Amino acid sequence: MSSHNEWTILEKLLLTQAVYKYGENMWFQVARVIKQHDLVQLQGIERAPDFYSQKNCSYQYYVLVENLQAESQALRHDIKNDMPVVVRLARHLYMQRVEEIKSKLAQEQQEFNRLATEIHAIQSGEWDAKLKPDPAFEPVENADASSSSGGGGGSEANTPTASSKRNSEARQKAWQKNINLLWQEIANHKNGTMFMNPIKKSWAPMYDEVIVKTTTEFERDIVLMLTNSLMYNKEGTEMYLMAQDMLEDVREQLRLFKSADSFSASFWESEQ
């Protein structure tokens, strides 16, 4: 995430394009275009109310021009002196933006490959030893029935094994309740509706019948769905930006959930 006081490459490029379109004397129009631009809004960066003011836009533009000229002099090559400086600056920022996008795509490709490798390992059984199976749920016998059948002093319901089993069952129920709340929170995201039914059943039979049993599986499935959307939608499109925004929110929600779940796990372990 960029600093709140630093302009991103995208913002610099949009600023330069606006100056090229409206001219260096129309800072009111330039500032309004930048502030209301959809791509700027979808960055998700909190900006001060006056960040895109006329004064700040003007200052930032001339700083960019000075830096470009200084860089050209340092490299001892002038790029077509007859070309307007705003055009040279736009080309310079365009190339920076291209490299930034390539870097992001490489990172997302690595994340996608990691998830694909993990899924393959799980499906092939390589993770069987790592994934904890769900505790076998057995109905706890009624205390009255137990006392009437034996009456002895050593009731099975009070043994350490029975107590541990009850704690495991209670912990699993608590996890299921909390994971459902997390799912509802994710589904309530402003872009959640677009991903509730991402594919048709004919494309992936039984896709909607997958039962998630662990936090790891839940995270894998959610992140994979959104990562696929990033991989197969062109950057800058509405679907890509919606998936990107939702993925950031999901990761934050999962981080908070894991923190709370680890505390809950410590509690149940202390009860055993």
C-alpha angles and dihedrals in degrees: 000000000000124000114272090237098045124085115233121230089251092054092048091051093048090047092053092047091051091051090050091051101043103023134240093284097058101073092145090061093041092051093048093050093050094046094049098040112125094222091053091050093048093055088082093219117144109231131188114256091250096043093105095038120140091252094050094046091050092047093048093049095052091046088055091049092050092048092050092050092046091050092050091051092047090052090044096230128107114208106227103315090209090062114095112254091236090059093048090049092049091051091048093051091043091059090048090051091050091053091047091053091048090052092050091048090051091052092048090047090054090049091048092049091049092052092045091051091048093050091048090050091051093047092048092051097249091126097047091107092049100047111079112224119233113265112258107254114222123176113254109237118241111265092226092053091050093050093047094050098051113359092195123138096249104071113185091222089066097050120111090247093055092045091051090049092052091049091050091050092048092048092050091050090049090050092050091051093048095045089052089052089050090050091051090050091051093045090052091061112121089250096038096102091064091060102040092092104017098161140024121256089237089063095050114015115211090008090130093049097064111130115216114211105170138038089243092058092046092052092045094053096045095045092044092053093052094040090054089053090053092047097050101038123073114251112258095030119122094250093049093051092046091051092046092051093047093047091057090050092047093052091052091048090050092049091054092045093051091050092052092042093053089054090049091049090054089052094052092046090054089052093057 
